[in-house]
């Protein structure tokens, strides 16, 4: 929410697994399994498609002017992400200014040149690109100049105790 205008400007879509007996299962438990088994590909596409369809529905009902962020996985980045995203956006009839994509620092730093190429293609579609959890890996700040980013989300471990720990 923009504190000046008090208007919604963005939100993040987070996938959860509603298990019938265990309740909500944390993504920390099921995403690594989905990554290892390859199920992350249909899951990631489902999440992206669902978010874009929801944005389209909101637009039809007069709710617009904000962006929804979707996290992409490392496995998804082994495929042609720009073509997938462009197709889903086209199918959903949404504009790029209503969608943001987030990747983690770890994803960005694997196969850097190829990822930069794909991120530039996504940026050329008009999408907002973010690196999430920055500072949890071993990347150099020099790499940030090469990535076509709109937002850098620094990991909370850097500021968690800012009011009580002078190192933070």
C-alpha positions as CSV (number, residue, x, y, z in Angstrom):
1,X,0.0,0.0,0.0
2,X,1.3,3.4,-0.9
3,X,1.5,5.3,2.4
4,X,0.9,8.6,0.7
5,X,-2.2,7.7,-1.4
6,X,-3.3,4.8,0.7
7,X,-3.8,2.8,-2.5
8,X,-2.9,-0.8,-3.2
9,X,0.2,-0.8,-5.5
10,X,1.4,-4.4,-5.3
11,X,1.0,-7.8,-3.8
12,X,2.8,-11.2,-4.0
13,X,1.1,-14.4,-4.9
14,X,2.3,-17.3,-2.6
15,X,1.4,-20.9,-3.3
16,X,0.2,-23.0,-0.4
17,X,-0.7,-26.6,-0.2
18,X,-4.0,-27.2,1.7
19,X,-3.4,-30.9,2.8
20,X,-6.6,-32.6,3.8
21,X,-5.3,-33.8,7.2
22,X,-2.2,-31.8,7.9
23,X,-3.6,-28.4,7.1
24,X,-1.5,-25.8,5.2
25,X,1.8,-27.3,4.3
26,X,4.7,-24.8,4.1
27,X,6.3,-24.2,0.7
28,X,9.6,-24.9,2.4
29,X,8.4,-28.5,2.7
30,X,6.9,-29.2,-0.8
31,X,8.7,-26.8,-3.2
32,X,12.1,-28.6,-2.9
33,X,10.3,-31.9,-3.6
34,X,8.5,-30.4,-6.6
35,X,11.9,-29.0,-7.8
36,X,13.6,-32.4,-7.6
37,X,10.8,-34.3,-9.2
38,X,10.1,-31.8,-12.0
39,X,6.6,-31.2,-10.7
40,X,7.6,-27.6,-10.2
41,X,7.1,-27.0,-14.0
42,X,3.3,-27.8,-14.1
43,X,2.9,-26.2,-10.6
44,X,4.7,-23.0,-11.6
45,X,2.7,-22.8,-14.8
46,X,-0.5,-23.3,-12.8
47,X,0.4,-20.6,-10.4
48,X,1.4,-18.1,-13.1
49,X,-1.8,-18.9,-15.1
50,X,-4.0,-18.7,-12.0
51,X,-2.5,-15.3,-11.1
52,X,-2.9,-13.9,-14.6
53,X,-6.5,-15.1,-14.8
54,X,-7.2,-13.5,-11.4
55,X,-5.7,-10.2,-12.6
56,X,-7.9,-10.4,-15.7
57,X,-11.0,-11.0,-13.5
58,X,-10.1,-8.1,-11.2
59,X,-9.6,-5.9,-14.3
60,X,-13.0,-6.8,-15.6
61,X,-14.5,-5.8,-12.3
62,X,-12.8,-2.4,-12.3
63,X,-9.9,-3.3,-9.9
64,X,-6.6,-2.4,-11.5
65,X,-3.6,-0.1,-11.0
66,X,-1.6,-2.6,-9.0
67,X,0.9,-5.3,-9.7
68,X,1.0,-9.0,-8.6
69,X,4.4,-10.6,-8.1
70,X,5.0,-14.3,-8.9
71,X,8.0,-16.2,-7.8
72,X,9.8,-18.3,-10.5
73,X,11.8,-21.4,-9.6
74,X,15.2,-22.5,-10.7
75,X,13.8,-25.4,-12.7
76,X,11.5,-23.1,-14.6
77,X,14.5,-21.1,-15.7
78,X,15.9,-24.1,-17.5
79,X,13.1,-23.7,-20.0
80,X,12.0,-20.7,-22.2
81,X,10.4,-18.6,-19.5
82,X,9.8,-15.6,-21.7
83,X,7.7,-17.6,-24.2
84,X,5.7,-19.2,-21.4
85,X,5.0,-15.9,-19.7
86,X,4.1,-14.1,-22.9
87,X,1.7,-16.8,-23.9
88,X,0.0,-16.9,-20.5
89,X,-0.3,-13.1,-20.5
90,X,-1.8,-13.1,-24.0
91,X,-4.2,-15.9,-23.1
92,X,-5.3,-14.0,-20.0
93,X,-5.5,-10.6,-21.8
94,X,-3.5,-8.8,-19.1
95,X,-0.9,-6.1,-19.6
96,X,2.7,-6.4,-18.4
97,X,2.3,-3.6,-15.9
98,X,0.1,-5.7,-13.8
99,X,2.6,-8.6,-13.4
100,X,6.0,-8.8,-11.7
101,X,8.3,-11.8,-11.6
102,X,10.7,-12.6,-8.8
103,X,13.7,-14.9,-8.7
104,X,16.0,-15.6,-5.9
105,X,19.7,-14.6,-5.8
106,X,20.6,-18.3,-6.2
107,X,18.6,-18.7,-9.4
108,X,20.1,-15.5,-10.8
109,X,23.7,-16.7,-10.2
110,X,23.3,-20.0,-11.9
111,X,24.1,-19.8,-15.6
112,X,24.4,-16.0,-15.3
113,X,24.7,-15.1,-19.0
114,X,21.6,-17.2,-20.0
115,X,19.6,-15.9,-17.1
116,X,20.5,-12.3,-18.0
117,X,19.4,-13.0,-21.5
118,X,16.0,-14.4,-20.4
119,X,15.5,-11.6,-17.8
120,X,16.2,-9.0,-20.6
121,X,13.5,-10.7,-22.7
122,X,11.1,-10.6,-19.8
123,X,11.9,-7.0,-19.2
124,X,11.3,-6.3,-22.9
125,X,7.8,-7.6,-22.5
126,X,7.3,-4.8,-20.0
127,X,7.4,-6.9,-16.8
128,X,8.9,-5.8,-13.5
129,X,11.7,-8.0,-12.4
130,X,12.9,-8.5,-8.8
131,X,15.6,-10.5,-7.1
132,X,14.3,-11.8,-3.8
133,X,16.3,-12.8,-0.7
134,X,19.4,-11.0,-2.0
135,X,22.4,-11.4,0.4
136,X,21.7,-15.0,1.3
137,X,24.2,-16.4,-1.3
138,X,27.6,-15.5,-2.5
139,X,26.9,-13.1,-5.4
140,X,28.9,-10.0,-6.0
141,X,27.3,-6.6,-6.0
142,X,29.0,-6.1,-9.4
143,X,26.5,-8.6,-10.9
144,X,23.6,-6.3,-10.0
145,X,24.7,-3.9,-12.7
146,X,24.3,-6.7,-15.3
147,X,20.7,-7.8,-14.3
148,X,17.7,-5.8,-15.7
149,X,16.1,-5.3,-12.3
150,X,13.3,-3.1,-11.1
151,X,13.5,-4.2,-7.4
152,X,16.1,-5.7,-5.1
153,X,14.6,-7.4,-2.1
154,X,17.3,-7.7,0.6
155,X,17.0,-10.7,2.8
156,X,15.5,-9.9,6.2
157,X,18.5,-11.4,8.0
158,X,20.4,-8.2,7.3
159,X,17.9,-5.9,9.1
160,X,16.0,-8.2,11.4
161,X,17.6,-6.8,14.5
162,X,18.3,-3.3,13.2
163,X,16.9,-1.6,16.3
164,X,19.0,-3.7,18.8
165,X,22.1,-4.8,16.9
166,X,24.5,-2.1,15.6
167,X,25.9,-4.6,13.1
168,X,22.5,-4.8,11.4
